[in-house]
Amino acid sequence: MPLGGKALKRREQAKDAKNGVVRDELALRKAANAKADVHCTVCAVAFKLTKRNVDQRAHVESKHPGKTFAECFPECVAHEKALAEGGGAASNKNPNKGGVGKTGGKKKNKDEDLSALLSEGLSVGGKK
């Protein structure tokens, strides 16, 4: 009896899984979007790389008071520098999208609109 398509596919997937090949789309997307790990150079504790690195700063203040942030986490300093310059992977997820809102025009000054509305309301008349 010949093997059906399902059986061949399952055998291939089992062989690939044994070799470490991942075919699951969800797992691949999670791996691609995962934040990088950063390790403290003094004690080798792992942290996720973020924009502000709050956890790393708290770690340096509490665990290594004699060291500076740059000494413990040089990768974080380089990452923050790249973000400050406008580069880096996390700076702009959609490079095609401009910095302008949906309408594409300038934002209106709210003070002008409110003062015009207030003057209209006062000139119309009294209360009901």
Stockholm file with secondary structure:
# STOCKHOLM 1.0

chainA/1-128         MPLGGKALKRREQAKDAKNGVVRDELALRKAANAKADVHCTVCAVAFKLTKRNVDQRAHVESKHPGKTFAECFPECVAHEKALAEGGGAASNKNPNKGGVGKTGGKKKNKDEDLSALLSEGLSVGGKK
#=GR chainA/1-128 SS CCCCHHHHHHHHHHHHHHHTCCCCHHHHHHHHHCCCEEECTTTCCEEECCSSCHHHHHHHHHHCTTSCHHHHCHHHHHHHHHHHTTCSTTSCSCTTSCSSCSSCSCCCCHHHHHHHHHHHHHHHCCCC
#=GC SS_cons         CCCCHHHHHHHHHHHHHHHTCCCCHHHHHHHHHCCCEEECTTTCCEEECCSSCHHHHHHHHHHCTTSCHHHHCHHHHHHHHHHHTTCSTTSCSCTTSCSSCSSCSCCCCHHHHHHHHHHHHHHHCCCC
//
